[in-house]
Amino acid sequence: MDELISVDQHYPAKYWHAIDDGRIQCDLCPRDCKLQEGQRGACFVRGRVGDTLVLTTYGRSSGFCIDPIEKKPLNHFYPGSSILSFGTAGCNLVCKFCQNWDISKSRNSDKLAAQASPVAIAATAAAQGCKSVAFTYNDPIIFAEYAMDTADACHERGIKTVAVTAGYIHAQPRRDFFAKMDAANVDLKAFSDEFYLKLCGAHLQPILDTLIYLRQETQVWVELTTLLIPGYNDSPEELGAMSEWIVRELGREVPVHFSAFHPAYKLTEVAATPLTTLIQARDIAMAAGLSYVYTGNVHNSTGDTTFCPACGKSLIVRDWYQINQYQLGSEGHCVNCHHKIAGHFEKFSKPFGAKRIPVQIGNQL
């Protein structure tokens, strides 16, 4: 928290209070950063100016792209649709294995060259035919005010909103933030507090609290992703315990994605995740009772495919982000046995495909 605020654009932030020693405390996430004048929090984007907390990245982005919804990854939320994706900079975790470290660990305002208002983002998504807008690339919790305002603008146009997040957030902002979201992919990075403490500078329990809250108290569609890192979070014992917890606390119909790690950031000496590890993880999760388990960042047709848990028929056959076969009714029923597949579906036509399309919105603030 020794970085000083020097940018000109400050947006009043929520979730903070003054403490007796003259500092102010950010109440957004469990880090509880306590700030003197001019200091930024650990996320780098929330800081103190005068006697208030500000968000320094409101209206500023590292860029906008149209992606397939499957890239978030979300396999049960309007499959085949397109989604306008963007992020800002910074993060409230310090993951040594971050796959987007150039954005999430950025301390350079040059990464935020794109500027757009919430209304402009929603208008662009509508003009481009996007079903939804994703707050992603870095954790949207740290730019909550920007994300929530954008979500409001999207909903006015009938556009869905998606948060791709680690879920490290306090109870009150959690309620406010997820009230604006239609879907979330939550990174459950491991199932041990030791992993979170040593590799992420955080704790496991707040993430579990977020997941239980989302499942039990909201209508947000939730999918989980775990990046499997060889030797760190891929033991059969840990994967079994995690899968059993998901079934018990969240239900067997929550889709789970096991993704392959590639050497990055501060874990460049660790080898990429073998396909066999992902297949084993999928087998363990399904043996624990989970109905929909996927593998990611690898070519594995079985791990890409959505199967009916009742009759076993392959319903959505994917090749990475490309849908090659779709055998679901418009309400999400299996065409073979009519079992209702968990998720949000609509009449399926031509899928968006695997392409990624950069979009220029312009300096609209």
Backbone torsions as a table, in degrees:
resi	resn	phi	psi	omega
1	MET	NA	33.6	-177.3
2	ASP	-104.2	4.8	178.0
3	GLU	-82.1	134.0	-179.8
4	LEU	-95.1	146.8	179.1
5	ILE	-77.9	128.3	180.0
6	SER	-132.2	-5.2	-179.3
7	VAL	-77.3	160.9	-176.3
8	ASP	-88.9	-25.9	-174.6
9	GLN	-92.1	115.6	179.7
10	HIS	-124.7	133.0	177.5
11	TYR	-118.9	130.2	-178.8
12	PRO	-57.6	127.1	-178.4
13	ALA	-96.8	154.7	173.9
14	LYS	-94.4	176.2	168.9
15	TYR	66.2	69.0	174.3
16	TRP	-160.4	164.0	173.6
17	HIS	-152.4	156.8	177.4
18	ALA	-80.5	144.3	176.6
19	ILE	-117.5	166.2	-166.9
20	ASP	-63.2	-25.7	-175.2
21	ASP	-86.9	11.0	178.0
22	GLY	93.9	-10.7	176.3
23	ARG	-85.8	167.1	171.0
24	ILE	-116.7	148.6	-177.2
25	GLN	-112.1	129.9	173.0
26	CYS	-77.9	128.6	-176.9
27	ASP	-108.6	18.6	-178.2
28	LEU	-72.6	-47.2	-174.9
29	CYS	-132.2	169.3	-175.6
30	PRO	-64.8	-3.1	174.7
31	ARG	-68.5	-29.5	176.3
32	ASP	51.2	48.4	-177.4
33	CYS	-60.5	132.3	-180.0
34	LYS	-109.8	122.7	-164.6
35	LEU	-121.1	136.3	166.8
36	GLN	-86.7	172.5	177.7
37	GLU	-53.8	129.7	175.3
38	GLY	83.9	-7.8	-178.3
39	GLN	-82.4	149.1	171.3
40	ARG	-100.5	156.5	173.3
41	GLY	-77.7	-178.7	-179.1
42	ALA	-62.1	-26.8	179.0
43	CYS	-72.5	-17.8	178.7
44	PHE	80.1	-14.9	-173.7
45	VAL	-108.6	-10.0	176.0
46	ARG	-112.8	128.8	-175.5
47	GLY	-153.8	173.3	-176.5
48	ARG	-98.1	130.9	170.5
49	VAL	-129.9	114.6	-175.1
50	GLY	66.0	-128.8	-178.7
51	ASP	-107.0	30.4	179.9
52	THR	-141.4	165.9	175.9
53	LEU	-100.4	139.9	-179.8
54	VAL	-127.4	155.8	170.6
55	LEU	-105.0	121.4	-173.2
56	THR	-90.0	-4.4	-176.5
57	THR	-114.4	13.0	179.3
58	TYR	-61.9	127.8	178.3
59	GLY	79.4	5.4	-175.9
60	ARG	-123.7	135.4	-173.3
61	SER	-135.2	157.1	173.3
62	SER	-82.1	-2.1	176.7
63	GLY	138.0	160.7	-178.4
64	PHE	-122.1	136.7	177.2
65	CYS	-141.9	149.0	170.9
66	ILE	-96.7	125.1	-176.8
67	ASP	-122.8	163.3	164.9
68	PRO	-72.1	143.6	-179.0
69	ILE	-58.6	-28.5	-179.1
70	GLU	-64.3	-16.8	-178.1
71	LYS	-79.0	-10.8	-173.8
72	LYS	-69.3	-33.9	-9.2
73	PRO	-91.8	136.5	171.3
74	LEU	-131.9	115.6	-178.5
75	ASN	-101.4	-10.5	-176.9
76	HIS	-121.9	22.1	-179.2
77	PHE	-126.1	91.6	-178.3
78	TYR	50.7	64.3	-179.3
79	PRO	-54.8	141.8	178.8
80	GLY	85.3	-4.8	-178.7
81	SER	-85.4	165.7	177.9
82	SER	-102.2	154.3	-177.0
83	ILE	-139.8	132.1	175.9
84	LEU	-83.1	120.6	-172.9
85	SER	-114.0	141.0	172.0
86	PHE	-158.2	160.5	174.3
87	GLY	-143.1	-175.3	178.5
88	THR	-120.3	-112.4	176.7
89	ALA	-151.9	162.2	177.5
90	GLY	86.1	171.1	178.8
91	CYS	-165.4	153.5	177.2
92	ASN	-96.4	3.2	168.1
93	LEU	-112.5	163.8	-178.1
94	VAL	-124.9	51.2	-173.3
95	CYS	-61.8	125.0	-179.6
96	LYS	-71.8	-13.0	-176.8
97	PHE	-109.6	15.1	-172.1
98	CYS	-53.3	128.5	-179.7
99	GLN	-87.0	-12.7	176.2
100	ASN	-119.1	37.7	-170.6
101	TRP	-61.9	-29.0	-178.9
102	ASP	-65.0	-23.0	176.8
103	ILE	-98.9	-52.3	-173.2
104	SER	-69.3	-26.3	179.4
105	LYS	-100.6	7.1	-175.3
106	SER	-66.3	136.5	171.3
107	ARG	-118.2	20.6	-174.7
108	ASN	-116.8	116.6	-178.3
109	SER	-65.4	-13.9	176.8
110	ASP	-64.3	-20.7	176.8
111	LYS	-67.8	-15.3	-174.7
112	LEU	-108.5	51.8	-176.0
113	ALA	-75.7	-28.3	-179.2
114	ALA	-83.4	139.1	179.7
115	GLN	-132.9	136.0	179.3
116	ALA	-161.7	142.0	176.6
117	SER	-78.4	161.1	174.4
118	PRO	-55.2	-41.0	-179.7
119	VAL	-64.3	-41.2	179.8
120	ALA	-65.5	-37.3	178.2
121	ILE	-65.0	-46.0	179.1
122	ALA	-62.8	-40.6	-180.0
123	ALA	-64.9	-39.5	178.6
124	THR	-66.0	-43.6	178.3
125	ALA	-59.2	-42.9	179.3
126	ALA	-65.2	-44.1	-178.5
127	ALA	-64.8	-30.2	-178.8
128	GLN	-89.5	0.8	178.6
129	GLY	73.6	24.7	-179.6
130	CYS	-78.5	136.8	177.2
131	LYS	-72.9	-29.0	-173.1
132	SER	-153.0	169.1	175.2
133	VAL	-122.2	134.7	-179.6
134	ALA	-110.9	135.4	171.0
135	PHE	-98.7	108.8	-165.1
136	THR	-155.2	-167.8	-177.5
137	TYR	73.8	-50.2	164.4
138	ASN	-127.4	170.4	-171.0
139	ASP	-72.2	121.9	-177.6
140	PRO	-69.3	-14.0	178.0
141	ILE	-57.2	-36.9	-176.0
142	ILE	-75.7	-17.9	171.8
143	PHE	-114.9	45.0	-173.1
144	ALA	-54.2	-43.2	-176.5
145	GLU	-63.1	-42.7	178.0
146	TYR	-64.8	-45.6	-179.9
147	ALA	-63.8	-42.8	-177.9
148	MET	-67.9	-40.4	177.0
149	ASP	-64.9	-39.2	177.7
150	THR	-66.0	-39.5	177.2
151	ALA	-60.2	-41.8	177.7
152	ASP	-60.9	-44.3	179.5
153	ALA	-64.4	-37.1	178.2
154	CYS	-66.8	-44.8	-177.8
155	HIS	-64.5	-29.7	175.9
156	GLU	-63.6	-22.5	179.3
157	ARG	-105.0	7.3	179.3
158	GLY	76.2	21.8	-179.1
159	ILE	-99.5	133.1	-180.0
160	LYS	-76.0	162.4	180.0
161	THR	-129.0	144.2	-174.9
162	VAL	-133.1	131.5	174.0
163	ALA	-107.8	127.5	172.3
164	VAL	-106.8	109.2	-163.7
165	THR	-147.9	158.0	172.3
166	ALA	-86.4	-10.0	175.0
167	GLY	74.6	19.7	-177.1
168	TYR	-90.5	90.9	-169.9
169	ILE	-154.6	149.4	177.9
170	HIS	-76.6	166.7	-170.7
171	ALA	-62.0	-50.3	-176.2
172	GLN	-66.2	-51.2	174.9
173	PRO	-61.7	-29.8	175.8
174	ARG	-58.7	-46.5	179.4
175	ARG	-61.7	-45.8	-177.8
176	ASP	-66.0	-44.9	-175.1
177	PHE	-66.2	-51.5	-174.8
178	PHE	-76.7	-13.9	171.7
179	ALA	-64.3	-20.2	-179.0
180	LYS	-96.1	-3.9	-173.1
181	MET	-106.3	142.1	175.7
182	ASP	-94.6	-27.6	-180.0
183	ALA	-150.1	158.1	177.4
184	ALA	-147.7	138.2	164.3
185	ASN	-106.7	116.8	-176.2
186	VAL	-104.7	128.1	175.8
187	ASP	-77.3	108.8	169.3
188	LEU	-96.4	92.2	-164.2
189	LYS	-70.4	-22.6	179.3
190	ALA	-172.5	179.6	177.5
191	PHE	-125.6	40.0	174.2
192	SER	-143.8	140.2	178.2
193	ASP	-67.3	-30.9	179.0
194	GLU	-60.8	-43.3	177.7
195	PHE	-59.9	-50.5	-178.4
196	TYR	-60.2	-41.1	-177.5
197	LEU	-68.5	-45.8	-174.0
198	LYS	-80.0	-34.5	-174.2
199	LEU	-105.4	-17.6	-176.2
200	CYS	-123.3	-10.9	-176.7
201	GLY	64.5	36.2	-175.4
202	ALA	-146.2	-166.9	178.8
203	HIS	-131.7	154.0	-176.8
204	LEU	-73.8	-40.9	-169.6
205	GLN	-57.3	-42.3	178.2
206	PRO	-59.2	-32.6	177.6
207	ILE	-69.6	-42.7	177.1
208	LEU	-62.2	-38.8	177.0
209	ASP	-61.4	-41.4	178.3
210	THR	-62.8	-44.3	-178.6
211	LEU	-64.0	-43.4	178.5
212	ILE	-63.9	-41.6	177.8
213	TYR	-59.9	-48.5	-178.2
214	LEU	-60.3	-42.6	-176.4
215	ARG	-74.0	-40.0	-172.0
216	GLN	-92.9	-23.7	-171.0
217	GLU	-124.2	3.9	179.7
218	THR	-135.4	172.4	174.7
219	GLN	-103.6	11.6	-179.9
220	VAL	-65.6	130.1	174.4
221	TRP	-75.5	128.1	-172.3
222	VAL	-121.2	132.4	166.9
223	GLU	-127.5	152.5	-176.5
224	LEU	-114.4	148.2	173.7
225	THR	-131.2	134.1	172.9
226	THR	-125.7	120.2	174.6
227	LEU	-82.4	114.1	-176.2
228	LEU	-86.2	119.0	-177.9
229	ILE	-109.0	118.3	-176.5
230	PRO	-52.9	125.8	177.0
231	GLY	84.9	-4.8	-176.5
232	TYR	-114.0	-46.4	-175.3
233	ASN	-141.9	23.0	-172.2
234	ASP	-114.4	15.5	-179.8
235	SER	-71.5	146.0	177.7
236	PRO	-57.1	-34.5	-179.2
237	GLU	-65.4	-46.0	-179.6
238	GLU	-67.9	-41.7	179.6
239	LEU	-65.3	-36.3	176.9
240	GLY	-66.1	-44.1	179.4
241	ALA	-63.9	-41.9	179.1
242	MET	-63.7	-45.4	-178.8
243	SER	-63.2	-41.9	178.6
244	GLU	-64.6	-37.6	177.4
245	TRP	-65.3	-42.4	179.8
246	ILE	-60.7	-47.2	179.4
247	VAL	-60.2	-44.0	-175.9
248	ARG	-70.6	-44.3	-171.7
249	GLU	-96.5	-28.7	-174.5
250	LEU	-114.5	-23.1	-179.9
251	GLY	106.0	155.7	-174.1
252	ARG	-76.2	-10.8	-176.2
253	GLU	-94.5	2.6	175.7
254	VAL	-73.7	119.8	178.5
255	PRO	-68.0	139.1	179.8
256	VAL	-123.8	133.5	179.1
257	HIS	-114.5	121.8	171.3
258	PHE	-100.6	118.2	-174.2
259	SER	-110.8	151.7	-179.7
260	ALA	-82.2	132.4	174.0
261	PHE	-79.4	141.4	169.8
262	HIS	-122.7	139.1	-176.0
263	PRO	-51.4	127.3	-176.5
264	ALA	-159.3	157.6	173.4
265	TYR	54.0	-111.7	-175.6
266	LYS	-102.1	8.4	176.8
267	LEU	-121.1	44.5	-178.7
268	THR	-72.8	-15.8	-178.8
269	GLU	-86.4	-7.1	-179.4
270	VAL	-89.5	135.1	-178.1
271	ALA	-71.0	156.0	175.7
272	ALA	-62.7	154.4	-177.9
273	THR	-70.9	125.4	177.0
274	PRO	-68.4	149.7	177.0
275	LEU	-58.7	-36.1	-179.3
276	THR	-60.2	-34.0	178.2
277	THR	-66.1	-41.8	179.1
278	LEU	-65.7	-41.5	179.1
279	ILE	-64.2	-41.8	177.6
280	GLN	-62.8	-42.3	179.3
281	ALA	-61.7	-42.6	178.3
282	ARG	-62.2	-43.5	179.2
283	ASP	-61.8	-42.3	179.7
284	ILE	-63.0	-44.8	-178.2
285	ALA	-65.1	-41.1	-180.0
286	MET	-70.7	-34.8	175.9
287	ALA	-64.7	-29.6	177.6
288	ALA	-75.5	-12.4	176.0
289	GLY	117.1	0.2	179.2
290	LEU	-72.8	138.5	-174.0
291	SER	-87.2	-30.8	-173.4
292	TYR	-130.5	104.8	-177.8
293	VAL	-129.4	131.8	-173.8
294	TYR	-125.5	157.1	171.1
295	THR	-111.4	146.8	-175.9
296	GLY	-135.0	160.1	-179.7
297	ASN	68.1	16.5	177.7
298	VAL	-143.8	161.2	171.3
299	HIS	-85.4	114.3	179.4
300	ASN	-158.9	95.9	-172.1
301	SER	-60.4	-38.0	178.4
302	THR	-64.5	-43.5	-179.2
303	GLY	-73.0	-14.5	176.8
304	ASP	-90.1	-16.8	-168.5
305	THR	-92.7	140.4	172.0
306	THR	-90.7	120.8	179.0
307	PHE	-107.1	148.5	173.2
308	CYS	-70.6	124.1	-179.7
309	PRO	-72.2	-12.7	-178.9
310	ALA	-89.8	-48.3	-176.0
311	CYS	-113.5	-9.9	176.9
312	GLY	85.1	2.4	-178.5
313	LYS	-67.7	140.7	174.3
314	SER	-75.8	120.7	-171.8
315	LEU	-104.8	-44.4	176.5
316	ILE	-125.6	108.6	-178.2
317	VAL	-98.2	120.1	-175.7
318	ARG	-118.0	153.8	167.2
319	ASP	-123.9	96.6	-168.9
320	TRP	56.7	-111.7	-176.4
321	TYR	-99.6	5.4	-178.2
322	GLN	-99.7	128.2	176.7
323	ILE	-92.3	121.0	-178.2
324	ASN	-103.3	-18.5	178.7
325	GLN	-152.4	138.3	-178.1
326	TYR	-135.9	115.9	-175.7
327	GLN	-126.5	49.2	176.4
328	LEU	-120.9	143.5	171.3
329	GLY	-72.1	168.6	-175.3
330	SER	-62.6	-23.6	178.4
331	GLU	-94.5	4.6	177.6
332	GLY	87.6	26.9	179.1
333	HIS	-97.4	144.8	174.2
334	CYS	-62.6	130.9	-179.2
335	VAL	-71.7	-14.9	-178.1
336	ASN	-90.1	-50.9	-175.1
337	CYS	-119.0	-2.6	177.4
338	HIS	69.6	16.1	173.5
339	HIS	-65.3	136.9	179.9
340	LYS	-78.9	121.1	177.4
341	ILE	-84.7	132.8	-178.4
342	ALA	-64.9	136.6	177.0
343	GLY	138.2	-167.2	178.9
344	HIS	-120.3	121.0	-175.8
345	PHE	-135.3	160.7	174.7
346	GLU	-147.8	-179.5	179.6
347	LYS	-57.1	128.8	-174.3
348	PHE	-97.6	130.0	176.3
349	SER	-121.8	-123.0	178.6
350	LYS	-84.7	124.4	179.7
351	PRO	-70.3	155.3	179.2
352	PHE	-62.6	-36.0	179.6
353	GLY	98.5	-171.6	-173.6
354	ALA	-94.1	0.7	-174.3
355	LYS	-69.9	154.8	175.9
356	ARG	-123.2	122.1	-171.9
357	ILE	-118.8	109.8	174.5
358	PRO	-63.4	144.3	-179.0
359	VAL	-129.2	134.4	173.5
360	GLN	-99.7	117.0	177.7
361	ILE	-94.2	-31.8	178.8
362	GLY	98.2	168.2	-177.8
363	ASN	-81.8	79.7	-176.9
364	GLN	-115.6	100.3	-179.9
365	LEU	-127.4	NA	NA
